[in-house]
Amino acid sequence: MKESSALDCTVINISTNKYGIEGSSIAIQKVLNLVAKVSPTQVTVLVLGETGTGKELVARALHERSDRAGRPFIKVNCAALPANLIESELFGHERGSFTGAYDKRVGKFEAANRGTLFLDEIGEMPLDLQVKLLRAIQEKEIERIGGRSVIKTDVRLIAATNRDLELEVQAGRFRSDLFFRLNVFPIVVPPLRERRDDILQLANHFIAKFSGNKKPALSRRAGKQLEAYEWPGNVRELEHLIERTLVLNEGTVINEIMLPGRCLLKADPSAPLAGVKTIAEVEREHILSVLRISGGKISGPGGAAVKLNIPSTTLYSKMKKLKIKKGYYDDGPLIEQA
Ligand SMILES: Nc1ncnc2c1ncn2[C@@H]1O[C@H](COP(=O)(O)OP(=O)(O)OP(=O)(O)O)[C@@H](O)[C@H]1O
């Protein structure tokens, strides 16, 4: 990766990017630039994006590029644990502090001391624990369940979610004070369908990963199939699809990809297609990608409104209606449109 001019938005040589983030689209370059800017700091980062877009990869890159790199990177998946276990997972417990606590246990906050704590799927965290998490972040200290002493912690926090946390706040499922504490530096990882330029590079990366030294070539036809698909499961879906394709493929060329949508159509033409989007979703994605191409400029020459051939006032009201905010399409912080 080009270190010295990481602040400009153009040339990062991804082939030498050692953090495993493949892709050369403008969208992924922007993500890598944000990673380069924020990783040397102690700032809390909130990684946003649909499932399978690479949020964990971004979190690991942030850690690896920071001065905490040699220290622990501890991940907690807030969705994978029952609510009553998350507290003990995060803060630890003393022996005998509750039924089943046969031994003392060190929590993830302590385990991540002087390193990075990655809270994945933060949107799933129960409300009562959100209060305790906020306190731990603000006061930089924790107490084990059943413990009597206060333990100082020094962790860099990275959180990730595929939920719209602002909507969660509005719905009363996420505390606004915790949201503001986490949303210091948001990084939005765009869905794969908004960075189609990356699809072939990623596909070739996964072909190499899964086929070893007998790497088959991707035919133009198969490449076009991959580029045309919508990828509701994003990069993870592409990775699994390539793995499956390689198991079935016998020759030295991959001629056809069995995409899930096609299989579904064959099975039952009247069944609703998984991943089919509403008109509003399509409109939102299109506006977002035009805003990104326009460098975040909305009105005036070269702005998104001109490209979309609509008055800028119409674009502003569509953006408001579709909840498109600054920070989703440029490098700035997430700010509500007036
Ligand atoms: N740009 C990329 N280059 C190479 N591999 C990638 C890239 N993005 C994602 N992947 C791979 O895709 C898979 C899913 O990525 P990851 O787990 O980081 O996604 P995620 O957004 O955290 O998903 P979830 O929201 O479901 O937790 C992983 O195997 C990861 O290595």
The ligand as an ORCA input file, in Angstrom:
! r2SCAN-3c Opt
* xyz 0 1
  N     -12.201     -6.948     -0.235
  C     -12.054     -8.235      0.108
  N     -10.980     -8.928     -0.330
  C     -10.836    -10.244     -0.018
  N     -11.698    -10.946      0.728
  C     -12.773    -10.292      1.204
  C     -13.011     -8.906      0.916
  N     -14.152     -8.525      1.531
  C     -14.615     -9.609      2.165
  N     -13.804    -10.678      1.972
  C     -14.010    -12.046      2.494
  O     -15.416    -12.257      2.537
  C     -15.791    -12.929      3.740
  C     -16.757    -12.054      4.540
  O     -16.041    -10.919      5.023
  P     -16.261    -10.335      6.490
  O     -16.489    -11.441      7.465
  O     -15.174     -9.372      6.778
  O     -17.657     -9.583      6.231
  P     -18.580     -8.828      7.274
  O     -19.071     -7.588      6.597
  O     -17.860     -8.670      8.583
  O     -19.785     -9.853      7.426
  P     -20.900     -9.958      8.605
  O     -21.647     -8.656      8.633
  O     -21.792    -11.077      8.152
  O     -20.175    -10.246      9.878
  C     -14.499    -13.229      4.490
  O     -14.069    -14.533      4.181
  C     -13.530    -12.192      3.941
  O     -12.207    -12.643      4.004
*
